[in-house]
């Protein structure tokens, strides 16, 4: 057994297959992948890693399995899946996942090949565990896969608390101890037991508050978009032989070195290194954006960027269009027991609709450019995209928002 001191859960006991997985190169690589990507450019203390998060998820999975009375081989499978659930992440966590998925067809939780080979495959084999079965659990499949990846998964319970702790933002603080204690299975579904509607609501509220404050903060979105653009150029650069599969197996440091070393990406990387970021030329609410734009694929968005740069008379590399997907709230389908029936939280809680409305109002389309170009780019973007806002007011509104935000975060 190994005991690890953790900043969130205090002491974590690591035993069995998890102990042997701990020192594999695949898991140790997660020490060099930041949990929140570029969010440290907003909250300087947000430097925690996927490695410590994986330990936290394993710890909560152990507590949940004990509470559910699950032991033996099945428990070991879930222990392994919890510890390995993030080994498929590329550098800077989710920041580049859309880019690599377009080129490989694989998301971070598709780890069948990764678990079947190398040191991880050897460890699983030594413990009599089937790599494919563990990989299925990582993907959220089956009865116990819900515990690793689902609406009530221990992954979410750990990252909300951990992200709140390391950013200093209190909104993600949840009673994960109660959440774990109240888990039960009903008709094969993982649910919260009777009397826990408010417990489920707390998880929903925490995620809803952390999203605009941390995960979708404007500076985090701008830096993420710049990193994504630089990484795309790296993959397309004729002077490198880096492909998307290679990029997926890099860590943060590997990627930064590659970006600094490539002529096509060095300028972008220098901006990220020095926090010399693009600024918001447009920050448009969802009701002001034509519906077709929100559903645009990657190539259509790139075409919009070229049109905006042509209209503004600037280099295409100076324009980034950032279009989030439509608001969604996965946690609203969390299942709770009410009067002996399994009910979805959105069928039971009046809070869900209010939080959906808040999420809708927080959605923003962003157009980013260097500070000296944002007026030209902003007006061009309003025209090209057909936004229902006054182009002459783009800078005025944006500057007011920047001044307000700078009172709180820098």
LOKOLPA-668601 format. One line per 10 residues: for each residue z, y, x of N, C-alpha, C. Coordinates in steps of 0.2 Angstrom, whole numbers. Last residue first. Example, Ala and Ser with C-alpha at 12.3 -4.5 7.8 and 13.67 -1.06 7.14 Angstrom:
35:-11:64:36:-5:68:39:0:64 | 39:-28:66:39:-22:62:39:-16:66
This chain:
-64:197:-35:-69:199:-30:-68:193:-24 | -59:201:-51:-61:196:-46:-65:199:-41 | -54:212:-59:-51:206:-59:-52:201:-53 | -62:223:-57:-55:224:-57:-51:217:-57 | -75:217:-58:-72:219:-51:-65:221:-51 | -77:217:-72:-76:211:-68:-73:212:-61 | -80:231:-74:-75:228:-77:-73:222:-73 | -92:233:-66:-86:237:-64:-80:234:-67 | -101:224:-72:-99:223:-65:-92:227:-64 | -102:231:-85:-99:224:-84:-96:223:-77
-108:242:-81:-102:243:-84:-98:236:-84 | -120:237:-76:-115:240:-71:-109:241:-74 | -126:232:-87:-124:228:-82:-119:231:-77 | -129:244:-95:-124:239:-97:-121:234:-92 | -137:250:-85:-131:254:-88:-126:248:-90 | -148:241:-84:-144:243:-78:-137:246:-80 | -153:241:-97:-151:235:-94:-146:236:-88 | -158:251:-104:-151:250:-104:-148:244:-100 | -172:250:-104:-169:256:-101:-161:255:-100 | -174:239:-112:-175:238:-105:-172:244:-101
-165:234:-125:-168:240:-122:-168:239:-115 | -169:217:-131:-164:222:-128:-168:228:-126 | -174:205:-134:-173:210:-139:-168:214:-137 | -187:200:-122:-180:200:-124:-179:206:-129 | -199:195:-117:-199:197:-124:-192:197:-127 | -201:192:-104:-198:187:-108:-197:189:-116 | -208:203:-100:-211:197:-99:-208:192:-104 | -199:214:-103:-205:214:-105:-208:207:-105 | -187:210:-96:-187:211:-103:-194:211:-106 | -192:209:-83:-190:203:-86:-190:204:-94
-195:223:-80:-201:218:-80:-199:212:-84 | -182:228:-80:-187:230:-85:-193:226:-85 | -177:220:-69:-174:220:-76:-179:222:-81 | -184:224:-58:-185:217:-60:-182:217:-67 | -181:238:-57:-188:236:-58:-188:229:-61 | -167:236:-55:-169:240:-60:-176:238:-62 | -165:228:-43:-164:225:-50:-166:229:-56 | -168:230:-30:-174:229:-35:-172:228:-42 | -156:232:-23:-161:237:-23:-167:237:-28 | -150:219:-25:-147:225:-28:-152:231:-29
-161:205:-28:-157:210:-23:-155:216:-27 | -159:197:-44:-163:200:-39:-158:204:-34 | -159:187:-59:-156:190:-53:-161:192:-48 | -156:185:-76:-161:187:-71:-158:190:-65 | -148:174:-87:-148:179:-81:-154:179:-78 | -142:172:-103:-148:171:-99:-147:176:-93 | -126:167:-109:-130:172:-106:-136:169:-102 | -113:163:-120:-119:161:-117:-123:167:-115 | -102:168:-128:-102:168:-121:-108:167:-117 | -105:165:-141:-105:172:-139:-105:173:-132
-104:151:-140:-110:154:-142:-111:161:-140 | -90:150:-138:-95:147:-133:-102:150:-134 | -85:155:-150:-84:158:-144:-89:156:-138 | -90:145:-159:-92:152:-160:-91:156:-153 | -83:134:-154:-90:134:-154:-93:141:-154 | -70:139:-157:-72:138:-150:-79:137:-149 | -71:138:-171:-69:144:-168:-71:144:-161 | -73:125:-173:-78:129:-175:-77:136:-172 | -61:119:-168:-67:117:-165:-73:123:-167 | -50:122:-176:-51:126:-170:-58:125:-167
-48:114:-187:-52:120:-188:-53:124:-181 | -50:97:-184:-47:103:-182:-51:109:-183 | -58:86:-190:-50:87:-191:-48:94:-190 | -70:85:-185:-69:84:-192:-62:85:-195 | -69:86:-172:-72:92:-176:-72:91:-183 | -63:74:-168:-59:81:-168:-62:86:-172 | -66:60:-178:-68:65:-173:-64:71:-174 | -54:47:-183:-58:53:-184:-60:57:-178 | -49:32:-189:-52:36:-183:-56:42:-185 | -34:31:-199:-41:31:-198:-43:35:-191
-20:32:-200:-23:26:-199:-31:25:-199 | -18:46:-200:-17:42:-206:-20:35:-206 | -29:48:-187:-25:52:-192:-25:47:-199 | -32:46:-170:-30:43:-176:-26:47:-181 | -47:54:-163:-40:54:-164:-38:50:-170 | -60:57:-151:-57:53:-157:-50:53:-157 | -70:70:-147:-64:66:-146:-61:63:-152 | -80:79:-150:-81:72:-153:-75:67:-151 | -78:90:-143:-76:90:-150:-77:84:-153 | -82:88:-130:-75:87:-131:-73:87:-139
-94:93:-129:-93:86:-129:-87:84:-132 | -102:106:-135:-95:105:-134:-93:97:-135 | -115:117:-129:-113:111:-132:-105:110:-131 | -128:130:-130:-120:128:-129:-119:121:-133 | -143:125:-121:-139:128:-127:-132:126:-127 | -143:128:-103:-145:125:-109:-141:127:-115 | -147:144:-95:-143:138:-97:-145:135:-103 | -158:150:-84:-158:149:-91:-153:143:-93 | -162:162:-73:-157:157:-74:-156:156:-82 | -174:167:-62:-172:166:-69:-168:161:-70
-175:177:-48:-172:171:-50:-171:171:-58 | -184:185:-36:-183:185:-43:-181:178:-45 | -189:186:-23:-184:190:-25:-182:190:-32 | -200:178:-21:-193:175:-19:-187:180:-21 | -210:186:-26:-208:181:-30:-201:178:-28 | -209:203:-21:-210:196:-19:-207:191:-24 | -214:214:-34:-210:212:-29:-211:205:-27 | -219:220:-46:-222:222:-40:-218:220:-34 | -216:217:-59:-211:222:-55:-214:224:-48 | -226:208:-62:-225:214:-66:-221:220:-63
-223:198:-53:-230:202:-53:-229:209:-57 | -211:194:-56:-211:197:-50:-218:201:-49 | -213:189:-69:-209:195:-68:-210:198:-62 | -222:179:-66:-224:184:-70:-220:190:-69 | -213:171:-58:-219:173:-55:-222:179:-59 | -204:167:-68:-202:171:-62:-208:174:-59 | -212:160:-77:-209:166:-79:-207:170:-73 | -215:149:-69:-220:153:-71:-218:160:-73 | -202:143:-68:-205:146:-62:-211:151:-64 | -201:140:-82:-196:145:-79:-199:148:-73
-210:130:-82:-211:135:-86:-207:141:-84 | -205:120:-73:-211:123:-71:-212:130:-75 | -193:116:-81:-193:120:-74:-199:123:-72 | -195:121:-98:-194:116:-93:-194:120:-86 | -187:130:-111:-192:129:-106:-190:124:-101 | -178:132:-121:-180:126:-121:-185:125:-115 | -177:146:-121:-171:142:-119:-173:135:-118 | -189:150:-125:-187:151:-118:-181:147:-116 | -190:148:-138:-194:144:-134:-192:145:-127 | -181:158:-144:-179:151:-144:-183:147:-139
-179:174:-136:-183:169:-140:-181:162:-139 | -163:181:-135:-168:177:-131:-172:173:-136 | -153:187:-142:-158:192:-139:-164:188:-136 | -144:178:-144:-147:180:-150:-153:185:-148 | -138:176:-132:-142:171:-134:-146:173:-140 | -138:190:-121:-135:186:-126:-140:181:-129 | -142:193:-104:-144:193:-111:-141:188:-115 | -144:202:-91:-138:197:-93:-138:197:-101 | -154:206:-77:-153:206:-85:-147:201:-86 | -150:208:-64:-155:212:-67:-155:212:-74
-136:204:-55:-139:203:-62:-143:209:-64 | -140:202:-38:-136:204:-43:-139:203:-50 | -138:191:-24:-142:194:-29:-137:197:-34 | -125:193:-11:-128:189:-16:-133:194:-20 | -119:190:3:-123:195:1:-128:193:-5 | -110:181:9:-109:183:2:-113:189:0 | -115:176:20:-112:182:21:-110:185:14 | -120:164:16:-115:164:22:-111:170:21 | -130:168:7:-124:164:5:-119:164:10 | -139:175:16:-136:178:11:-129:175:8
-142:164:24:-139:170:27:-135:174:22 | -150:157:15:-144:154:18:-139:159:21 | -161:165:14:-157:163:8:-150:161:10 | -166:164:27:-164:171:24:-159:170:18 | -169:151:29:-164:154:33:-161:160:30 | -179:144:23:-173:145:19:-168:149:23 | -190:143:31:-192:145:24:-185:146:20 | -185:139:43:-188:146:43:-188:148:36 | -170:130:44:-177:130:42:-179:137:41 | -157:130:48:-162:129:53:-169:129:51
-150:133:37:-150:138:42:-155:137:47 | -152:121:30:-154:128:27:-155:133:32 | -145:112:38:-152:111:37:-155:118:34 | -132:117:37:-136:117:44:-143:116:43 | -130:115:23:-130:122:26:-133:122:33 | -131:101:23:-136:105:19:-136:112:22 | -120:96:30:-127:94:32:-132:99:29 | -109:102:23:-111:104:30:-118:102:32 | -109:94:11:-110:102:11:-113:104:18 | -119:79:15:-113:83:12:-114:90:13
-133:69:8:-130:74:13:-123:76:10 | -139:62:-1:-134:58:3:-131:63:8 | -148:70:-7:-142:67:-11:-137:64:-7 | -157:72:3:-153:77:1:-147:75:-3 | -164:60:3:-160:61:8:-155:67:7 | -170:61:-10:-165:56:-9:-161:57:-3 | -178:72:-8:-173:73:-12:-168:67:-12 | -182:74:10:-184:73:3:-177:73:-1 | -186:82:25:-180:80:20:-183:79:13 | -193:85:36:-195:79:32:-189:77:28
-200:102:38:-194:97:38:-197:91:34 | -211:111:37:-207:110:44:-202:105:44 | -215:113:24:-219:108:29:-216:107:35 | -203:113:11:-205:116:17:-209:111:22 | -198:107:0:-205:109:0:-207:111:6 | -184:107:2:-188:100:1:-195:101:1 | -182:120:4:-181:116:9:-185:109:8 | -184:125:-9:-188:127:-4:-188:123:2 | -173:119:-15:-179:118:-17:-185:119:-12 | -163:126:-8:-163:119:-7:-170:116:-10
-164:139:-13:-165:138:-6:-166:130:-5 | -162:137:-27:-168:140:-24:-170:138:-17 | -148:133:-26:-153:129:-29:-160:131:-27 | -142:145:-21:-142:138:-17:-147:134:-20 | -145:154:-32:-148:155:-25:-148:149:-21 | -138:148:-42:-145:148:-42:-148:150:-36 | -125:149:-36:-128:142:-38:-135:143:-38 | -124:163:-36:-124:159:-30:-126:152:-31 | -124:165:-50:-129:168:-46:-129:164:-39 | -113:158:-55:-120:156:-57:-125:159:-53
-102:164:-48:-104:157:-47:-111:155:-49 | -104:177:-54:-105:176:-47:-106:169:-45 | -101:173:-68:-107:176:-66:-109:175:-59 | -94:158:-72:-93:165:-70:-99:167:-67 | -93:145:-76:-99:149:-78:-98:156:-76 | -81:140:-72:-87:136:-71:-93:140:-72 | -71:151:-74:-72:148:-68:-79:145:-67 | -72:157:-87:-68:160:-82:-70:158:-75 | -80:150:-95:-83:156:-94:-79:159:-88 | -72:137:-94:-80:137:-93:-82:145:-91
-59:138:-97:-61:137:-90:-68:138:-89 | -59:138:-111:-57:144:-107:-59:143:-100 | -64:125:-114:-67:131:-117:-65:137:-113 | -54:117:-108:-61:117:-106:-65:123:-108 | -43:120:-116:-43:121:-109:-50:121:-106 | -47:116:-129:-46:124:-127:-46:125:-120 | -48:102:-127:-54:106:-129:-53:114:-127 | -35:99:-124:-40:98:-120:-46:102:-121 | -28:104:-136:-27:107:-130:-32:105:-124 | -33:95:-146:-35:102:-146:-34:105:-139
-26:83:-142:-34:84:-141:-36:91:-141 | -14:88:-146:-15:86:-139:-22:86:-138 | -16:90:-160:-14:96:-155:-15:94:-148 | -17:77:-164:-23:81:-165:-22:87:-160 | -8:66:-163:-10:70:-157:-16:74:-158 | -3:57:-173:1:63:-171:-1:67:-165 | -9:41:-167:-6:46:-172:-2:52:-169 | -18:42:-151:-14:39:-156:-12:44:-161 | -34:44:-146:-27:47:-146:-24:44:-152 | -45:31:-141:-43:36:-145:-36:38:-143
-59:21:-137:-53:24:-134:-51:30:-138 | -64:8:-148:-65:14:-146:-58:17:-143 | -61:-5:-153:-65:-5:-147:-66:2:-144 | -53:-2:-164:-60:-5:-165:-64:-4:-159 | -44:7:-153:-45:6:-160:-52:4:-162 | -33:9:-140:-40:7:-142:-39:5:-149 | -25:24:-134:-25:18:-136:-32:16:-138 | -15:37:-126:-22:33:-126:-20:26:-129 | -3:43:-124:-5:42:-130:-12:39:-131 | -2:45:-110:3:40:-113:1:39:-121
-12:54:-107:-12:47:-104:-8:42:-108 | -7:65:-113:-14:63:-115:-14:55:-113 | 5:67:-106:5:65:-113:-2:62:-115 | 0:71:-94:5:65:-94:5:63:-102 | -7:82:-95:-11:76:-94:-6:70:-95 | -7:95:-103:-1:90:-102:-5:83:-101 | -16:107:-93:-15:103:-99:-9:98:-98 | -23:121:-87:-16:117:-87:-15:114:-93 | -33:130:-87:-35:122:-87:-29:118:-87 | -29:143:-86:-31:140:-93:-32:133:-93
-24:149:-75:-19:144:-78:-22:141:-84 | -31:150:-59:-32:151:-66:-28:147:-70 | -31:146:-46:-25:150:-48:-26:153:-56 | -39:137:-41:-42:144:-42:-36:149:-44 | -31:126:-40:-34:128:-34:-37:135:-35 | -26:123:-53:-22:124:-48:-25:128:-42 | -38:122:-60:-34:127:-62:-29:129:-56 | -43:110:-54:-47:116:-54:-43:122:-55 | -33:101:-58:-34:102:-51:-38:109:-50 | -34:101:-72:-28:103:-69:-29:105:-62
-48:97:-73:-46:103:-77:-39:106:-73 | -49:85:-66:-52:91:-64:-50:97:-67 | -40:76:-74:-39:78:-67:-42:84:-65 | -47:75:-86:-40:76:-86:-38:79:-79 | -60:70:-83:-59:77:-86:-51:79:-85 | -56:57:-78:-60:62:-74:-58:69:-76 | -51:50:-89:-46:53:-84:-49:58:-79 | -59:54:-104:-59:51:-98:-53:54:-93 | -62:56:-118:-55:56:-116:-54:53:-109 | -76:55:-118:-73:61:-121:-65:62:-119
-80:48:-102:-80:48:-109:-77:55:-112 | -78:38:-89:-83:43:-91:-83:43:-99 | -66:30:-89:-69:33:-83:-73:39:-84 | -64:25:-102:-58:28:-98:-61:32:-92 | -76:20:-105:-74:26:-109:-68:29:-105 | -76:8:-99:-80:13:-96:-78:20:-99 | -70:-1:-106:-66:2:-101:-70:8:-98 | -81:-5:-115:-74:-3:-118:-70:1:-113 | -97:1:-109:-92:-4:-111:-85:-1:-113 | -100:14:-97:-102:9:-101:-97:4:-103
-99:25:-88:-96:25:-94:-98:20:-99 | -103:23:-75:-108:26:-80:-105:27:-87 | -93:16:-70:-94:23:-68:-98:27:-72 | -96:4:-76:-90:7:-78:-90:15:-76 | -107:0:-69:-108:1:-76:-102:5:-79 | -102:-2:-56:-106:4:-57:-107:5:-65 | -94:-13:-59:-91:-7:-57:-95:-1:-58 | -105:-22:-61:-100:-21:-66:-96:-15:-65 | -112:-22:-49:-115:-19:-55:-110:-18:-61 | -102:-27:-40:-104:-20:-39:-108:-18:-46
-89:-37:-45:-96:-37:-45:-98:-29:-45 | -76:-43:-34:-78:-38:-40:-86:-37:-39 | -69:-49:-24:-71:-53:-30:-74:-49:-36 | -65:-42:-14:-60:-42:-19:-63:-46:-25 | -76:-43:-6:-70:-46:-3:-65:-47:-9 | -85:-35:-14:-86:-42:-13:-80:-46:-11 | -80:-22:-11:-80:-25:-18:-81:-33:-18 | -82:-21:2:-76:-21:0:-75:-24:-7 | -97:-22:3:-93:-27:6:-86:-27:4 | -100:-11:-4:-102:-17:-7:-98:-23:-4
-95:-1:5:-92:-2:-2:-94:-8:-5 | -103:-3:16:-96:-4:16:-93:-5:9 | -119:-8:9:-115:-5:14:-107:-7:13 | -122:-10:-9:-124:-11:-1:-119:-7:3 | -119:-8:-22:-121:-15:-20:-122:-15:-12 | -117:6:-23:-111:1:-23:-113:-6:-21 | -130:11:-23:-125:13:-18:-119:9:-18 | -136:5:-34:-138:3:-27:-133:5:-22 | -128:11:-44:-129:4:-44:-131:2:-37 | -125:24:-49:-123:22:-42:-124:14:-41
-127:37:-57:-131:31:-57:-130:28:-49 | -120:48:-57:-116:42:-60:-121:36:-60 | -129:58:-53:-124:56:-49:-120:50:-51 | -146:53:-59:-140:57:-59:-134:54:-54 | -163:51:-54:-156:48:-54:-151:54:-54 | -175:55:-52:-174:52:-59:-167:49:-59 | -179:62:-41:-177:55:-40:-176:51:-47 | -183:75:-45:-187:71:-40:-185:64:-39 | -174:79:-55:-181:80:-56:-186:76:-51 | -162:77:-48:-164:72:-53:-171:73:-55
-161:87:-39:-163:80:-36:-165:76:-42 | -160:98:-48:-165:98:-43:-167:91:-41 | -148:95:-55:-154:96:-59:-160:95:-54 | -139:95:-44:-140:89:-48:-147:89:-52 | -134:105:-37:-140:104:-36:-143:97:-39 | -120:107:-42:-125:113:-41:-132:111:-40 | -111:97:-43:-116:98:-48:-121:103:-47 | -108:97:-26:-107:94:-32:-112:94:-37 | -112:101:-13:-110:106:-18:-110:103:-25 | -123:86:-11:-119:92:-8:-118:97:-14
-121:73:-24:-124:77:-18:-120:83:-16 | -112:59:-29:-113:66:-29:-117:69:-23 | -109:46:-29:-116:48:-30:-117:55:-30 | -95:45:-29:-98:44:-23:-106:45:-23 | -87:47:-40:-90:53:-38:-94:51:-32 | -80:35:-43:-84:38:-49:-89:44:-46 | -72:27:-36:-79:28:-33:-83:32:-38 | -60:26:-42:-60:29:-35:-67:31:-33 | -64:21:-54:-61:27:-54:-61:30:-47 | -69:8:-50:-73:13:-53:-71:20:-53
-57:2:-45:-63:4:-41:-67:9:-44 | -49:2:-57:-47:5:-51:-53:7:-47 | -58:-6:-65:-57:1:-67:-54:5:-61 | -56:-18:-58:-63:-15:-59:-62:-8:-60 | -42:-20:-59:-45:-19:-52:-52:-16:-53 | -41:-23:-73:-38:-17:-70:-41:-15:-63 | -48:-35:-73:-51:-30:-76:-48:-23:-74 | -39:-43:-65:-46:-42:-63:-49:-36:-66 | -23:-37:-69:-27:-42:-66:-34:-39:-64 | -21:-27:-85:-19:-30:-78:-24:-34:-75
-16:-16:-97:-22:-19:-94:-20:-21:-87 | -8:-8:-105:-6:-15:-104:-12:-19:-101 | -9:5:-107:-13:1:-111:-11:-7:-110 | -1:9:-96:1:11:-103:-3:7:-108 | -9:5:-86:-2:2:-87:0:3:-94 | -20:13:-88:-21:5:-88:-14:2:-89 | -15:26:-85:-18:24:-92:-18:16:-93 | -11:25:-72:-6:26:-77:-8:24:-84 | -24:22:-66:-18:17:-65:-13:18:-70 | -30:34:-69:-33:28:-72:-27:22:-71
-23:43:-61:-22:44:-69:-25:37:-72 | -27:39:-49:-20:39:-50:-19:39:-58 | -41:41:-49:-38:34:-48:-31:34:-50 | -41:55:-50:-44:51:-56:-41:44:-55 | -35:58:-38:-32:60:-44:-34:56:-50 | -45:53:-29:-38:51:-29:-34:52:-35 | -55:62:-33:-56:55:-34:-49:51:-33 | -50:74:-28:-51:73:-35:-52:66:-37 | -51:72:-15:-44:73:-18:-45:72:-25 | -65:71:-14:-61:66:-11:-54:66:-15
-71:83:-18:-72:77:-22:-67:72:-20 | -59:96:-14:-65:92:-13:-65:86:-18 | -55:114:-14:-53:107:-14:-60:103:-15 | -56:128:-13:-59:124:-8:-57:116:-8 | -52:140:-20:-56:134:-23:-60:130:-18 | -48:152:-15:-44:146:-13:-47:140:-16 | -57:162:-19:-57:160:-12:-53:153:-10 | -67:163:-32:-60:161:-31:-59:158:-24 | -80:166:-28:-77:170:-33:-69:169:-32 | -84:157:-19:-86:164:-18:-83:168:-23
-80:145:-24:-75:148:-19:-78:155:-17 | -90:141:-32:-85:144:-35:-80:148:-30 | -100:132:-27:-100:139:-24:-95:144:-28 | -92:118:-29:-98:121:-27:-97:128:-24 | -80:112:-33:-82:117:-37:-88:121:-34 | -77:102:-23:-77:100:-30:-80:105:-34 | -87:100:-9:-83:104:-13:-83:102:-20 | -87:87:2:-91:90:-3:-86:93:-8 | -81:80:12:-85:86:14:-89:88:9 | -74:70:7:-70:75:10:-74:81:11
-84:61:4:-82:66:-2:-77:71:1 | -85:53:14:-90:58:14:-88:63:9 | -76:43:11:-74:48:16:-79:54:16 | -84:35:3:-79:38:0:-76:44:5 | -93:30:13:-96:33:7:-90:37:3 | -85:24:23:-89:30:24:-91:34:18 | -69:19:17:-76:18:18:-80:24:19 | -56:21:15:-58:22:21:-65:20:23 | -54:16:2:-52:23:4:-55:25:10 | -55:3:-1:-61:8:-2:-60:15:1
-43:-2:1:-48:-4:5:-54:1:5 | -36:4:-10:-34:5:-3:-39:4:2 | -43:-2:-21:-43:6:-20:-41:7:-13 | -39:-15:-21:-46:-13:-19:-47:-6:-18 | -22:-12:-17:-28:-16:-19:-34:-14:-16 | -17:5:-19:-16:-2:-17:-22:-6:-19 | -8:20:-17:-15:17:-17:-15:10:-15 | 1:32:-26:1:25:-22:-6:22:-23 | 4:49:-23:-1:44:-26:0:37:-22 | 15:62:-26:14:56:-22:9:51:-26
8:75:-34:13:73:-30:12:67:-25 | -3:79:-41:1:73:-44:7:71:-39 | -8:90:-34:-7:90:-41:-2:85:-44 | -8:88:-20:-6:94:-22:-5:95:-30 | -1:72:-14:-7:76:-18:-4:83:-20 | 1:61:-2:4:67:-5:-2:71:-8 | -1:43:-3:-4:50:-2:-1:55:-5 | 3:28:3:5:33:-1:3:40:1 | -4:11:2:-4:18:5:-1:23:0 | 0:-6:4:0:0:0:0:6:4
